Amino acid sequence: MPCPGTRRGLHLSSTYGSIHIQRSGRLPTNRTFTVVRSTAKLQKLLRERGVSDNTVSTHLTIIEGNVKDPAAVTETETVQREPGHPVDIIISGVGGTPTFTPNPLRPGLDDPTICQDATATLLSALRLLSSLARPLLVVISSTGISDAGRDFPLVMVPLYHWMLAVPHKDKKEMERMLVREMAHSGPEQPVIRGYIAVRPSLLTDGPRLSVEKIRVGTEDGNGAGAAAPAVGYTISRADVGGWIFDKVICEREGEREQWVGKMVSITY
């Protein structure tokens, strides 16, 4: 779905386990390029959400592969190259599948380092393609990993600190990688122009409400300034995608910049 008043492409509100690459909105017809584990699953999800096959064929290019495979990620970044129209936004929303362990309070993941591995692959691929303009990198992280204080309700401490310990460790390292990347100076410049780490509260499969229903808080990635997280219980995956679409992809450049270099908590 194009942004109102712009040419920016498709709203992928609930497609996790993928990397989406948004080409510049100045193109006559903007496209999103995505690498996913399963093309069939993505197409099924889009149809279930009322996205027509015509819209998909017009605005979306799907590349099936593993987000930890440099070849798949590099293909996603290079297949769309046109003179004067570089990638301007990359959105990474990856995650593992929970697995059972002998300790029911400490479930694992089928891939406990998927977020940091995918981020490392993405940054490495961008370094190889350093001739391209530097994109903004948006990652989907999580509340519960802040160094600045608790950003979730007290009653949820057992869930966050015990049952979600493994994915949270992974997402925390992913965020640190972004901060370290932006700290590069001298000959080795950052390969991204900035980042936004979106920290949703506990995810649900509920419907999309509206951006007005979402409370937003921020924390500086470099630790500067006072953290002001939004504390809440849940938010739907649809509203996470909706917020990114409305506030990052569709926003005018100057307005989007308020989130760059920030860990942005969103919740109801």
ChimeraX attribute file (.defattr): number of C-alpha atoms within 10 A of each C-alpha:
attribute: neighborCount
match mode: 1-to-1
recipient: residues
	/A:1	14
	/A:2	18
	/A:3	16
	/A:4	10
	/A:5	7
	/A:6	16
	/A:7	18
	/A:8	25
	/A:9	26
	/A:10	22
	/A:11	21
	/A:12	22
	/A:13	20
	/A:14	19
	/A:15	21
	/A:16	19
	/A:17	21
	/A:18	23
	/A:19	27
	/A:20	25
	/A:21	26
	/A:22	26
	/A:23	25
	/A:24	21
	/A:25	22
	/A:26	12
	/A:27	14
	/A:28	10
	/A:29	15
	/A:30	19
	/A:31	25
	/A:32	26
	/A:33	25
	/A:34	27
	/A:35	25
	/A:36	24
	/A:37	15
	/A:38	15
	/A:39	15
	/A:40	11
	/A:41	12
	/A:42	19
	/A:43	17
	/A:44	11
	/A:45	16
	/A:46	19
	/A:47	13
	/A:48	10
	/A:49	12
	/A:50	8
	/A:51	17
	/A:52	13
	/A:53	12
	/A:54	9
	/A:55	13
	/A:56	19
	/A:57	11
	/A:58	15
	/A:59	18
	/A:60	22
	/A:61	18
	/A:62	18
	/A:63	20
	/A:64	17
	/A:65	19
	/A:66	18
	/A:67	26
	/A:68	17
	/A:69	14
	/A:70	18
	/A:71	14
	/A:72	20
	/A:73	27
	/A:74	19
	/A:75	14
	/A:76	23
	/A:77	25
	/A:78	16
	/A:79	11
	/A:80	18
	/A:81	13
	/A:82	11
	/A:83	7
	/A:84	11
	/A:85	15
	/A:86	19
	/A:87	24
	/A:88	19
	/A:89	24
	/A:90	24
	/A:91	21
	/A:92	25
	/A:93	20
	/A:94	21
	/A:95	22
	/A:96	16
	/A:97	11
	/A:98	15
	/A:99	11
	/A:100	12
	/A:101	11
	/A:102	8
	/A:103	9
	/A:104	10
	/A:105	15
	/A:106	16
	/A:107	17
	/A:108	21
	/A:109	17
	/A:110	12
	/A:111	16
	/A:112	19
	/A:113	18
	/A:114	21
	/A:115	30
	/A:116	22
	/A:117	18
	/A:118	25
	/A:119	23
	/A:120	17
	/A:121	20
	/A:122	24
	/A:123	21
	/A:124	16
	/A:125	21
	/A:126	22
	/A:127	17
	/A:128	11
	/A:129	15
	/A:130	14
	/A:131	9
	/A:132	19
	/A:133	16
	/A:134	19
	/A:135	21
	/A:136	21
	/A:137	24
	/A:138	22
	/A:139	24
	/A:140	24
	/A:141	28
	/A:142	23
	/A:143	27
	/A:144	25
	/A:145	22
	/A:146	18
	/A:147	11
	/A:148	13
	/A:149	11
	/A:150	14
	/A:151	23
	/A:152	23
	/A:153	13
	/A:154	10
	/A:155	9
	/A:156	13
	/A:157	13
	/A:158	12
	/A:159	14
	/A:160	20
	/A:161	15
	/A:162	13
	/A:163	17
	/A:164	18
	/A:165	18
	/A:166	19
	/A:167	24
	/A:168	20
	/A:169	15
	/A:170	20
	/A:171	26
	/A:172	19
	/A:173	17
	/A:174	23
	/A:175	23
	/A:176	13
	/A:177	16
	/A:178	25
	/A:179	19
	/A:180	12
	/A:181	19
	/A:182	18
	/A:183	12
	/A:184	12
	/A:185	9
	/A:186	6
	/A:187	6
	/A:188	10
	/A:189	14
	/A:190	20
	/A:191	25
	/A:192	21
	/A:193	17
	/A:194	21
	/A:195	26
	/A:196	26
	/A:197	27
	/A:198	24
	/A:199	27
	/A:200	27
	/A:201	26
	/A:202	20
	/A:203	16
	/A:204	12
	/A:205	11
	/A:206	12
	/A:207	11
	/A:208	17
	/A:209	14
	/A:210	12
	/A:211	17
	/A:212	8
	/A:213	12
	/A:214	17
	/A:215	15
	/A:216	19
	/A:217	18
	/A:218	21
	/A:219	23
	/A:220	18
	/A:221	23
	/A:222	14
	/A:223	12
	/A:224	8
	/A:225	9
	/A:226	10
	/A:227	19
	/A:228	16
	/A:229	24
	/A:230	22
	/A:231	21
	/A:232	20
	/A:233	16
	/A:234	16
	/A:235	24
	/A:236	22
	/A:237	22
	/A:238	20
	/A:239	27
	/A:240	23
	/A:241	20
	/A:242	21
	/A:243	22
	/A:244	21
	/A:245	22
	/A:246	16
	/A:247	15
	/A:248	21
	/A:249	23
	/A:250	21
	/A:251	16
	/A:252	11
	/A:253	10
	/A:254	7
	/A:255	12
	/A:256	15
	/A:257	15
	/A:258	12
	/A:259	20
	/A:260	20
	/A:261	20
	/A:262	22
	/A:263	27
	/A:264	25
	/A:265	28
	/A:266	26
	/A:267	25
	/A:268	19
